Amino acid sequence: MTDLNPVEKAEAAVRAAETDTAAVQLVLAAMELAKLATQQQAQAPAQQCQHDHRKAGRSAGEWIGIACAVCVGGVGIAFASLALAILGGVGAIVVLVLRDMWRDMQRKGR
């Protein structure tokens, strides 16, 4: 800008001022619109929905989920019962073997 004569410098300054003024005017207009929108939202009455939000019952998906949970729980209980039965049988065998060993030791000790 050093090569410009004073007239060209003045014209450039005027163009810059016009641009700044337009930008400032746009910003002020946007702020006014935002204020109006905020006022309209504050003045508008709150609308309430007119339908009932209560649920009538469980959906089909919920019933399927409950049924699956019951089935999985039943299978788990069945495996637990089977494990307890096996444990009881093994315990009985161990007790019988130990009792037989005890008797053998008592007979040999006499």
Backbone as JSON Lines, residues from 0, in Angstrom:
{"i":0,"aa":"M","n":[0.81,-1.19,0.0],"ca":[0.0,0.0,0.0],"c":[0.85,1.26,0.0]}
{"i":1,"aa":"T","n":[2.14,1.15,0.04],"ca":[2.99,2.34,0.04],"c":[3.03,3.0,-1.32]}
{"i":2,"aa":"D","n":[2.76,2.26,-2.4],"ca":[2.78,2.82,-3.75],"c":[1.51,3.58,-4.1]}
{"i":3,"aa":"L","n":[0.49,3.47,-3.27],"ca":[-0.78,4.12,-3.57],"c":[-0.72,5.6,-3.26]}
{"i":4,"aa":"N","n":[-1.4,6.37,-4.08],"ca":[-1.46,7.8,-3.8],"c":[-2.51,8.06,-2.74]}
{"i":5,"aa":"P","n":[-2.6,9.23,-2.2],"ca":[-3.54,9.51,-1.12],"c":[-4.99,9.27,-1.5]}
{"i":6,"aa":"V","n":[-5.33,9.49,-2.75],"ca":[-6.73,9.27,-3.18],"c":[-7.06,7.79,-3.14]}
{"i":7,"aa":"E","n":[-6.14,6.97,-3.64],"ca":[-6.38,5.53,-3.62],"c":[-6.42,5.0,-2.18]}
{"i":8,"aa":"K","n":[-5.58,5.55,-1.32],"ca":[-5.61,5.17,0.1],"c":[-6.95,5.52,0.71]}
{"i":9,"aa":"A","n":[-7.47,6.67,0.38],"ca":[-8.77,7.09,0.91],"c":[-9.88,6.17,0.4]}
{"i":10,"aa":"E","n":[-9.81,5.83,-0.91],"ca":[-10.82,4.93,-1.47],"c":[-10.76,3.56,-0.79]}
{"i":11,"aa":"A","n":[-9.57,3.07,-0.54],"ca":[-9.42,1.77,0.14],"c":[-9.97,1.85,1.56]}
{"i":12,"aa":"A","n":[-9.73,2.96,2.22],"ca":[-10.25,3.14,3.58],"c":[-11.77,3.2,3.57]}
{"i":13,"aa":"V","n":[-12.33,3.84,2.55],"ca":[-13.8,3.91,2.44],"c":[-14.38,2.52,2.2]}
{"i":14,"aa":"R","n":[-13.74,1.75,1.32],"ca":[-14.21,0.39,1.05],"c":[-14.15,-0.46,2.32]}
{"i":15,"aa":"A","n":[-13.08,-0.33,3.08],"ca":[-12.95,-1.08,4.32],"c":[-14.01,-0.65,5.33]}
{"i":16,"aa":"A","n":[-14.27,0.64,5.39],"ca":[-15.3,1.13,6.32],"c":[-16.67,0.65,5.9]}
{"i":17,"aa":"E","n":[-16.94,0.62,4.59],"ca":[-18.23,0.12,4.11],"c":[-18.39,-1.36,4.44]}
{"i":18,"aa":"T","n":[-17.32,-2.13,4.28],"ca":[-17.37,-3.55,4.58],"c":[-17.58,-3.76,6.08]}
{"i":19,"aa":"D","n":[-16.86,-3.04,6.89],"ca":[-17.02,-3.16,8.33],"c":[-18.42,-2.77,8.76]}
{"i":20,"aa":"T","n":[-18.93,-1.72,8.16],"ca":[-20.27,-1.26,8.52],"c":[-21.31,-2.32,8.16]}
{"i":21,"aa":"A","n":[-21.17,-2.94,6.99],"ca":[-22.1,-4.0,6.59],"c":[-21.99,-5.19,7.53]}
{"i":22,"aa":"A","n":[-20.78,-5.54,7.9],"ca":[-20.59,-6.67,8.83],"c":[-21.2,-6.35,10.18]}
{"i":23,"aa":"V","n":[-20.99,-5.13,10.65],"ca":[-21.56,-4.74,11.95],"c":[-23.07,-4.74,11.88]}
{"i":24,"aa":"Q","n":[-23.62,-4.27,10.77],"ca":[-25.08,-4.26,10.62],"c":[-25.64,-5.68,10.6]}
{"i":25,"aa":"L","n":[-24.94,-6.6,9.94],"ca":[-25.38,-8.0,9.92],"c":[-25.36,-8.6,11.32]}
{"i":26,"aa":"V","n":[-24.33,-8.29,12.07],"ca":[-24.23,-8.82,13.43],"c":[-25.35,-8.26,14.3]}
{"i":27,"aa":"L","n":[-25.62,-6.97,14.19],"ca":[-26.69,-6.37,14.97],"c":[-28.05,-6.96,14.59]}
{"i":28,"aa":"A","n":[-28.27,-7.18,13.29],"ca":[-29.53,-7.79,12.84],"c":[-29.67,-9.21,13.39]}
{"i":29,"aa":"A","n":[-28.59,-9.98,13.41],"ca":[-28.63,-11.34,13.94],"c":[-28.94,-11.32,15.43]}
{"i":30,"aa":"M","n":[-28.36,-10.36,16.14],"ca":[-28.63,-10.25,17.58],"c":[-30.09,-9.9,17.83]}
{"i":31,"aa":"E","n":[-30.66,-9.02,17.01],"ca":[-32.07,-8.66,17.17],"c":[-32.97,-9.85,16.91]}
{"i":32,"aa":"L","n":[-32.65,-10.63,15.88],"ca":[-33.44,-11.84,15.6],"c":[-33.36,-12.83,16.75]}
{"i":33,"aa":"A","n":[-32.19,-12.99,17.32],"ca":[-32.04,-13.91,18.45],"c":[-32.87,-13.43,19.64]}
{"i":34,"aa":"K","n":[-32.88,-12.11,19.88],"ca":[-33.68,-11.57,20.99],"c":[-35.16,-11.83,20.76]}
{"i":35,"aa":"L","n":[-35.62,-11.59,19.51],"ca":[-37.03,-11.82,19.2],"c":[-37.42,-13.29,19.36]}
{"i":36,"aa":"A","n":[-36.54,-14.18,18.91],"ca":[-36.82,-15.61,19.04],"c":[-36.91,-16.02,20.5]}
{"i":37,"aa":"T","n":[-36.03,-15.49,21.33],"ca":[-36.05,-15.8,22.76],"c":[-37.32,-15.28,23.41]}
{"i":38,"aa":"Q","n":[-37.74,-14.08,23.03],"ca":[-38.97,-13.52,23.59],"c":[-40.18,-14.33,23.17]}
{"i":39,"aa":"Q","n":[-40.23,-14.77,21.93],"ca":[-41.37,-15.56,21.45],"c":[-41.43,-16.9,22.16]}
{"i":40,"aa":"Q","n":[-40.28,-17.51,22.41],"ca":[-40.28,-18.79,23.12],"c":[-40.74,-18.61,24.55]}
{"i":41,"aa":"A","n":[-40.37,-17.5,25.16],"ca":[-40.77,-17.25,26.55],"c":[-42.26,-16.97,26.64]}
{"i":42,"aa":"Q","n":[-42.82,-16.33,25.61],"ca":[-44.23,-15.98,25.64],"c":[-45.12,-17.14,25.25]}
{"i":43,"aa":"A","n":[-44.63,-18.1,24.5],"ca":[-45.46,-19.22,24.05],"c":[-45.83,-20.09,25.24]}
{"i":44,"aa":"P","n":[-47.12,-20.45,25.37],"ca":[-47.52,-21.31,26.49],"c":[-46.99,-22.72,26.29]}
{"i":45,"aa":"A","n":[-46.68,-23.35,27.4],"ca":[-46.16,-24.71,27.33],"c":[-47.28,-25.65,26.89]}
{"i":46,"aa":"Q","n":[-47.03,-26.43,25.86],"ca":[-48.04,-27.34,25.35],"c":[-47.9,-28.69,26.05]}
{"i":47,"aa":"Q","n":[-49.03,-29.25,26.43],"ca":[-49.04,-30.55,27.07],"c":[-49.65,-31.55,26.1]}
{"i":48,"aa":"C","n":[-49.09,-32.73,26.1],"ca":[-49.64,-33.73,25.19],"c":[-50.96,-34.26,25.76]}
{"i":49,"aa":"Q","n":[-51.84,-34.65,24.87],"ca":[-53.19,-35.03,25.26],"c":[-53.4,-36.54,25.37]}
{"i":50,"aa":"H","n":[-52.4,-37.32,25.07],"ca":[-52.6,-38.77,25.13],"c":[-52.08,-39.34,26.44]}
{"i":51,"aa":"D","n":[-52.47,-40.56,26.72],"ca":[-52.13,-41.22,27.98],"c":[-50.8,-41.94,27.85]}
{"i":52,"aa":"H","n":[-49.91,-41.74,28.82],"ca":[-48.58,-42.34,28.76],"c":[-48.49,-43.66,29.51]}
{"i":53,"aa":"R","n":[-49.54,-44.09,30.14],"ca":[-49.47,-45.35,30.89],"c":[-49.37,-46.53,29.94]}
{"i":54,"aa":"K","n":[-48.59,-47.51,30.32],"ca":[-48.45,-48.71,29.51],"c":[-49.56,-49.68,29.86]}
{"i":55,"aa":"A","n":[-50.12,-50.3,28.85],"ca":[-51.21,-51.25,29.07],"c":[-50.67,-52.57,29.63]}
{"i":56,"aa":"G","n":[-49.52,-53.0,29.22],"ca":[-48.96,-54.27,29.68],"c":[-47.6,-54.49,29.05]}
{"i":57,"aa":"R","n":[-47.08,-55.68,29.23],"ca":[-45.77,-55.98,28.68],"c":[-45.89,-56.28,27.19]}
{"i":58,"aa":"S","n":[-44.84,-55.94,26.47],"ca":[-44.81,-56.22,25.04],"c":[-44.38,-57.66,24.81]}
{"i":59,"aa":"A","n":[-44.51,-58.1,23.57],"ca":[-44.13,-59.48,23.24],"c":[-42.64,-59.7,23.47]}
{"i":60,"aa":"G","n":[-41.84,-58.7,23.17],"ca":[-40.39,-58.84,23.38],"c":[-40.04,-59.02,24.84]}
{"i":61,"aa":"E","n":[-40.76,-58.31,25.72],"ca":[-40.51,-58.47,27.16],"c":[-40.88,-59.86,27.62]}
{"i":62,"aa":"W","n":[-42.01,-60.38,27.12],"ca":[-42.41,-61.73,27.51],"c":[-41.41,-62.77,27.01]}
{"i":63,"aa":"I","n":[-40.9,-62.58,25.8],"ca":[-39.9,-63.52,25.27],"c":[-38.63,-63.46,26.12]}
{"i":64,"aa":"G","n":[-38.23,-62.26,26.51],"ca":[-37.06,-62.12,27.37],"c":[-37.23,-62.8,28.72]}
{"i":65,"aa":"I","n":[-38.43,-62.65,29.31],"ca":[-38.72,-63.31,30.59],"c":[-38.69,-64.82,30.42]}
{"i":66,"aa":"A","n":[-39.29,-65.32,29.32],"ca":[-39.31,-66.77,29.09],"c":[-37.89,-67.31,28.92]}
{"i":67,"aa":"C","n":[-37.05,-66.58,28.2],"ca":[-35.66,-67.03,28.03],"c":[-34.91,-67.04,29.36]}
{"i":68,"aa":"A","n":[-35.15,-66.04,30.18],"ca":[-34.49,-65.99,31.49],"c":[-34.94,-67.16,32.36]}
{"i":69,"aa":"V","n":[-36.21,-67.49,32.32],"ca":[-36.71,-68.63,33.11],"c":[-36.11,-69.93,32.61]}
{"i":70,"aa":"C","n":[-36.0,-70.08,31.28],"ca":[-35.41,-71.31,30.73],"c":[-33.94,-71.45,31.13]}
{"i":71,"aa":"V","n":[-33.2,-70.38,31.02],"ca":[-31.79,-70.43,31.4],"c":[-31.65,-70.73,32.9]}
{"i":72,"aa":"G","n":[-32.5,-70.1,33.7],"ca":[-32.48,-70.38,35.14],"c":[-32.83,-71.83,35.44]}
{"i":73,"aa":"G","n":[-33.81,-72.38,34.72],"ca":[-34.19,-73.78,34.92],"c":[-33.05,-74.73,34.57]}
{"i":74,"aa":"V","n":[-32.36,-74.46,33.48],"ca":[-31.23,-75.29,33.08],"c":[-30.12,-75.19,34.13]}
{"i":75,"aa":"G","n":[-29.9,-73.99,34.66],"ca":[-28.89,-73.82,35.7],"c":[-29.23,-74.6,36.96]}
{"i":76,"aa":"I","n":[-30.5,-74.57,37.35],"ca":[-30.93,-75.33,38.53],"c":[-30.78,-76.83,38.28]}
{"i":77,"aa":"A","n":[-31.09,-77.28,37.05],"ca":[-30.95,-78.71,36.73],"c":[-29.49,-79.14,36.84]}
{"i":78,"aa":"F","n":[-28.57,-78.34,36.31],"ca":[-27.15,-78.69,36.42],"c":[-26.67,-78.67,37.87]}
{"i":79,"aa":"A","n":[-27.17,-77.73,38.64],"ca":[-26.78,-77.67,40.05],"c":[-27.3,-78.91,40.79]}
{"i":80,"aa":"S","n":[-28.51,-79.33,40.5],"ca":[-29.07,-80.53,41.14],"c":[-28.26,-81.76,40.75]}
{"i":81,"aa":"L","n":[-27.9,-81.85,39.48],"ca":[-27.09,-82.98,39.01],"c":[-25.74,-83.0,39.71]}
{"i":82,"aa":"A","n":[-25.13,-81.84,39.87],"ca":[-23.84,-81.77,40.54],"c":[-23.96,-82.2,42.0]}
{"i":83,"aa":"L","n":[-25.04,-81.78,42.66],"ca":[-25.24,-82.2,44.06],"c":[-25.46,-83.7,44.17]}
{"i":84,"aa":"A","n":[-26.18,-84.27,43.21],"ca":[-26.41,-85.72,43.24],"c":[-25.09,-86.48,43.05]}
{"i":85,"aa":"I","n":[-24.28,-86.03,42.12],"ca":[-22.97,-86.68,41.9],"c":[-22.11,-86.54,43.14]}
{"i":86,"aa":"L","n":[-22.11,-85.35,43.74],"ca":[-21.32,-85.12,44.95],"c":[-21.79,-86.03,46.08]}
{"i":87,"aa":"G","n":[-23.1,-86.2,46.22],"ca":[-23.61,-87.1,47.26],"c":[-23.21,-88.54,47.03]}
{"i":88,"aa":"G","n":[-23.25,-88.99,45.77],"ca":[-22.83,-90.36,45.45],"c":[-21.36,-90.58,45.73]}
{"i":89,"aa":"V","n":[-20.54,-89.63,45.34],"ca":[-19.1,-89.74,45.58],"c":[-18.82,-89.72,47.07]}
{"i":90,"aa":"G","n":[-19.53,-88.86,47.8],"ca":[-19.35,-88.82,49.25],"c":[-19.72,-90.14,49.91]}
{"i":91,"aa":"A","n":[-20.82,-90.75,49.45],"ca":[-21.23,-92.04,50.02],"c":[-20.18,-93.11,49.74]}
{"i":92,"aa":"I","n":[-19.63,-93.13,48.54],"ca":[-18.6,-94.12,48.2],"c":[-17.36,-93.93,49.07]}
{"i":93,"aa":"V","n":[-16.96,-92.68,49.26],"ca":[-15.78,-92.39,50.08],"c":[-16.02,-92.86,51.51]}
{"i":94,"aa":"V","n":[-17.21,-92.59,52.04],"ca":[-17.51,-93.01,53.42],"c":[-17.49,-94.53,53.52]}
{"i":95,"aa":"L","n":[-18.05,-95.24,52.54],"ca":[-18.05,-96.71,52.59],"c":[-16.64,-97.28,52.51]}
{"i":96,"aa":"V","n":[-15.79,-96.69,51.65],"ca":[-14.42,-97.18,51.53],"c":[-13.66,-96.92,52.83]}
{"i":97,"aa":"L","n":[-13.82,-95.74,53.41],"ca":[-13.13,-95.45,54.67],"c":[-13.62,-96.36,55.8]}
{"i":98,"aa":"R","n":[-14.93,-96.64,55.82],"ca":[-15.45,-97.53,56.86],"c":[-14.86,-98.94,56.71]}
{"i":99,"aa":"D","n":[-14.76,-99.39,55.45],"ca":[-14.2,-100.72,55.21],"c":[-12.72,-100.76,55.62]}
{"i":100,"aa":"M","n":[-11.99,-99.7,55.32],"ca":[-10.58,-99.65,55.73],"c":[-10.46,-99.63,57.25]}
{"i":101,"aa":"W","n":[-11.34,-98.93,57.91],"ca":[-11.33,-98.87,59.37],"c":[-11.58,-100.25,59.96]}
{"i":102,"aa":"R","n":[-12.55,-100.96,59.41],"ca":[-12.84,-102.31,59.9],"c":[-11.66,-103.25,59.7]}
{"i":103,"aa":"D","n":[-10.99,-103.15,58.52],"ca":[-9.83,-104.0,58.26],"c":[-8.72,-103.72,59.27]}
{"i":104,"aa":"M","n":[-8.53,-102.42,59.57],"ca":[-7.48,-102.08,60.53],"c":[-7.84,-102.57,61.94]}
{"i":105,"aa":"Q","n":[-9.09,-102.53,62.27],"ca":[-9.52,-102.99,63.61],"c":[-9.35,-104.51,63.72]}
{"i":106,"aa":"R","n":[-9.64,-105.27,62.66],"ca":[-9.5,-106.73,62.69],"c":[-8.03,-107.13,62.78]}
{"i":107,"aa":"K","n":[-7.18,-106.45,62.06],"ca":[-5.76,-106.78,62.06],"c":[-5.12,-106.37,63.38]}
{"i":108,"aa":"G","n":[-5.66,-105.38,64.01],"ca":[-5.09,-104.9,65.27],"c":[-5.4,-105.82,66.41]}
{"i":109,"aa":"R","n":[-6.36,-106.73,66.33],"ca":[-6.7,-107.61,67.42],"c":[-5.8,-108.77,67.56]}
